[in-house]
Amino acid sequence: MFDKILIANRGEIAVRIIRACQELGVATVAVHSQADREALHTFLADQAVEIGPPPPTESYLDGARILEAARRTGCQAIHPGYGFLAENPAFAQAVQDAGLVFIGPDPEAMRVMGSKTAARAAMQAAGVPVIPGFQESQEDAALLAAAQELGFPVLVKAVAGGGGKGMRFVDGPAELPQALESARREAQNAFGDPRIYLEKALHRPRHVEFQILGDRQGRVVHLFERECSVQRRHQKIVEETPSPLLDQALRQEMGQAAVAAAQAVGYVNAGTVEFLVDEERRFHFLEMNTRLQVEHPITEMVTGLDLVKLQLRIAAGEPIPFRQEELSQRGHALECRIYAEDPAQGFLPALGRVLRLVEPTGPGVRVDSGITSGDEVSRFYDPMLAKLIVLGQDRAEALARMQRALQEYAVLGEVITNIPFLQDVIAHPVFQRGEATTDFVERHFPAWQPPSPEPPDEVLVAGALAQLLAPGVSGPPGGATAAREDEGDPYSPWRRLQGFRL
């Protein structure tokens, strides 16, 4: 096992890795930008190194600065977390060239799976079902002919894409030229690669992914599935396991396909093979994420395994300590991603200072958080604040536990969060029945608005008592002047004195 590693990330995933390392007796080095000088991960790590200004391109995406920090602090390995440089094969290669261990897959596997077209070709060769598509030409005329042969609607997707960037849904041939142009432009800006390809758009599919692990000894196993169909802007916001869609036969078939996909590229360490399942319950390879996933905690909850510890052990050369037939799922787990964003305004980031943070607790409740009270949510980084995870004996208990935990979750201050929206998602009859598809948010919440701002009676009573119980107060604070100032406040207790007594 390593003596010291550097964590090339921030926020809740950096905190998650640090805590796993503490339990393994591995020292940690946190890197941070100037904006993150007082971030939680910098206090929890054994050492913290500042690597640049707030913009990610000058800090968390600067591989040379990260490598220099690792050398200066005597680290043996680098864990990339997810996001930033986690799926960058050039960075993984640079880590290896520097004589350090990259806690993740080999650069070549990342290169193959990082290209959507190369990944599709590798999966077809391995016998893994893929969505019908076209990737043989970049010429508009060839793409139009292919789209007509596939049958509309189709998806235009970026070869180097991810997170919905460079993706366009096209209903008919008249829309295709403009979709190709805008997708290429966005792909160039996001990935430095304008190439695109076509996929047949499936009607209301389900998004189901399988967690896999591979070691240097050649063993690959899967740790079962996670369903991630509830998404906004092609990004997941609610995940669960087991999937309400899968029966044991389909679970076994998809798990075997996920293992075959990983074996096809000689995959080592943790990764995720993602599938879309159509209305006929046929599954199709979507992509492989060559890193730890945001939603990994629900797999940990139902398997009892620590994926970060397993990542470190595999990177240190240890074999996977179990066989496929020894694994099982116990209970049902759900995860909600807590974002500083305004769902009523198209999920735009809603940033600012967190003045007070109260996280839910209780049996079967886990919060992976990267913030504390007083933190500033910066405009420079992803607005995800935390992940709320629950485990129940069955799906009904997990749903009830998640609803209770969301009600107890309070993020007070200048930020707006998606917690009220998540409450409505979990309570929706379609989600409760386990029938959500990837268009769930667009279909059922096209113009969501938060609950009425009218404060409940308990808040009004608490406010009145707070005024009455303030030191030295025996009537309206400030006497008659304050009473007159209260005349414009419809909730002032001094406007409702009839029958009032303590």
DAKA-V101927 format. One record per residue. PHI is phi in whole degrees, -180 to 180 (NA if undefined). BURIAL is b if it has 16 or more other C-alpha atoms within 10 Angstrom, else e. D_CENTER is the distance of its C-alpha to the mean C-alpha in whole Angstrom. Layout:
phi-><PHI PHI>
burial-><BURIAL BURIAL>
d_center-><D_CENTER D_CENTER>
//
This chain:
phi-><NA -70 -90 -150 -129 -105 -107 -91 -162 -143 65 -65 -71 -63 -62 -60 -68 -59 -67 -64 -65 -59 -72 -89 77 -101 -72 -128 -120 -98 -106 -154 -84 -61 -70 -107 -58 -111 -70 -58 -66 -72 -82 -79 -73 -71 -139 -135 -126 -81 -121 150 -67 -60 -56 -57 -63 -105 -144 -68 -101 -93 -61 -64 -67 -66 -64 -64 -63 -65 -67 -62 -98 73 -80 -101 -152 -130 -102 -86 66 -136 81 50 -97 -62 -116 -101 -64 -65 -68 -59 -67 -64 -62 -64 -63 -82 83 -107 -101 -90 -83 172 -74 -71 -55 -66 -63 -64 -64 -65 -76 -76 -98 -61 -74 -64 -65 -60 -63 -65 -70 -61 -66 -88 81 -89 -61 -122 -69 -54 -162 -145 -142 -84 -150 -103 -75 -58 -63 -66 -66 -65 -62 -66 -63 -67 -71 -66 94 -74 -79 -129 -111 -93 -133 -79 -59 -100 -82 170 65 83 -77 76 -109 -137 -93 -123 -83 -155 -62 -66 -86 -65 -56 -68 -65 -63 -63 -70 -66 -63 -64 -67 -65 -63 -68 -84 -125 69 -145 -84 -67 -133 -149 -113 -134 -65 -80 -80 -83 46 -79 -107 -104 -128 -124 -120 -78 -125 -134 -132 -121 -71 -87 96 -86 -129 -131 -112 -110 74 -105 -135 -98 -131 -73 -82 -138 -132 53 65 -121 -71 -129 -135 -133 -150 -151 -68 -72 -65 -82 -83 -99 -65 -66 -68 -61 -67 -65 -70 -62 -65 -65 -64 -65 -62 -62 -68 -65 -63 -116 61 -74 -127 86 -88 -160 -136 -101 -107 -129 -109 -112 -85 -68 -92 65 -91 -105 -137 -61 -105 -171 -124 -94 -90 -170 -70 -97 -54 -89 -59 -61 -70 -65 -61 -65 -90 -103 77 -102 -106 -69 -68 -62 -64 -58 -65 -66 -65 -63 -83 99 -78 -79 -62 -85 -156 -108 -56 -70 -88 -94 -153 -103 -130 84 -135 -123 -130 -133 -117 -89 -94 -114 -87 -154 -111 -61 -74 -118 69 63 -70 -56 -130 -97 148 -96 -90 -83 -150 -122 -125 -98 -69 -136 118 -59 73 -117 -135 -124 -98 -125 -118 -129 -137 -57 97 -73 -99 -87 -84 -74 -82 -129 -54 -83 -69 -93 -166 -128 -103 -123 -132 -127 -127 -65 -147 -65 -61 -68 -63 -63 -64 -67 -66 -62 -64 -65 -64 -65 -87 -80 -129 -122 -106 138 -83 -82 -111 -119 -90 -60 -60 -64 -63 -60 -69 -62 -64 -83 -66 -57 -65 -69 -59 -82 74 -117 -68 -113 -67 -100 -56 -65 -64 -76 -105 -134 -69 -143 -64 -129 -68 -57 -54 -74 -55 -71 -69 -57 -60 -67 -65 -64 -62 -64 -64 -67 -61 -68 -67 -91 -64 -55 80 -101 -123 -165 -57 -54 86 75 -63 -62 -64 -61 -65 -66 -77 -62 -85 -102 -67 -101 -65 -63 -77 -93 -130 -90 -63 71 -78 -155 -98>
burial-><e b e b b b b b b b b b b b b b b b b b b e e e e b b b b b b b b e b b e e b b b b e b b e e b b b b b e b e e e e b b b b b e b b b e b b b e b e b b b b b b b b b b b b b b b e b b b b b b e e e b b b b b b b b b b b b b b b b b b b b b b b b e e b e b b b b e b b b e e e e e e e b b e b b e e b e b b b b b b b b b b b e e b b b b b b e e e e e b e e b b e b b b b b b b e b b e b b b b b b b b b b e b b b b b b b b b b b b b e e b b b b b b b b b b b b b b e e e b b b b b b b b b e b e e e e b e e b b e b b b b b b b b b b b b b b b b b b b b b b e e e e b b b b b b b b b b b b b b b b b b b b b e e e b b b b b b b b b b e e b b e e e e e e e e b b b b b b b b b b b b b b b e e e e e b b b b b b e e b e b b e e e e b b b b b b b b e e b b b b e e e e b b b b b b b b b b e e b e b b b e b b b e b b e e b e b b e e b b b b b b b b b b b b e e e e b e e e e b b b b b b e e e e e e e e e e e e e e e e e e e e e e e e e e b e e e e e e e b e e e e e e b e e b e e e e b b b b e e e e e e e e>
d_center-><28 27 29 27 23 22 18 17 14 14 12 11 10 14 15 14 15 18 19 19 21 24 24 25 27 26 26 23 23 21 21 20 21 24 22 20 24 23 19 19 18 21 23 22 23 26 26 25 26 25 25 25 25 22 21 18 21 23 21 18 19 22 23 26 26 23 26 29 27 26 30 31 30 31 28 28 24 21 17 15 12 9 10 13 16 14 15 18 21 23 22 22 25 26 25 27 30 30 31 27 25 22 19 18 20 23 23 25 22 19 22 23 19 18 21 20 24 25 22 24 27 26 25 28 30 29 29 26 26 24 24 27 27 29 29 32 33 32 35 34 37 36 32 34 36 34 32 35 35 32 32 30 28 26 23 23 21 20 22 19 16 13 10 13 16 19 19 22 23 27 29 32 34 35 31 31 32 30 27 28 29 26 23 25 25 22 21 24 22 19 20 23 24 25 26 25 25 26 24 26 24 23 24 22 20 17 14 15 13 15 14 17 19 22 25 28 30 29 27 24 23 20 18 18 16 13 13 10 13 12 10 12 13 11 8 6 7 9 9 13 15 18 17 20 21 22 26 27 28 25 23 25 26 22 22 25 24 20 23 25 22 22 25 26 25 26 22 22 19 16 14 13 15 14 17 18 21 23 26 28 25 26 23 22 20 17 16 15 12 14 12 10 7 4 6 9 11 12 14 15 16 18 20 20 19 18 16 16 19 20 18 21 24 23 23 26 28 28 28 25 27 27 28 26 29 28 25 24 22 23 22 19 15 13 10 9 6 9 10 13 14 17 16 20 20 18 15 16 15 17 18 21 22 20 24 23 20 21 18 19 21 23 23 20 18 15 13 11 12 13 16 19 22 23 20 20 17 18 18 17 13 10 11 8 10 9 8 11 12 16 18 21 24 23 21 23 23 19 19 22 20 17 19 21 19 17 21 21 18 20 19 22 23 23 19 18 15 14 15 18 16 14 18 19 17 17 21 21 24 22 19 21 23 20 21 18 18 16 18 18 16 19 22 22 20 22 23 22 23 23 25 29 29 32 32 33 36 35 34 37 39 37 37 41 41 40 42 45 44 44 47 50 49 52 51 49 48 50 53 54 52 49 50 51 47 46 48 45 42 42 41 43 45 48 48 48 51 53 53 51 52 50>
//
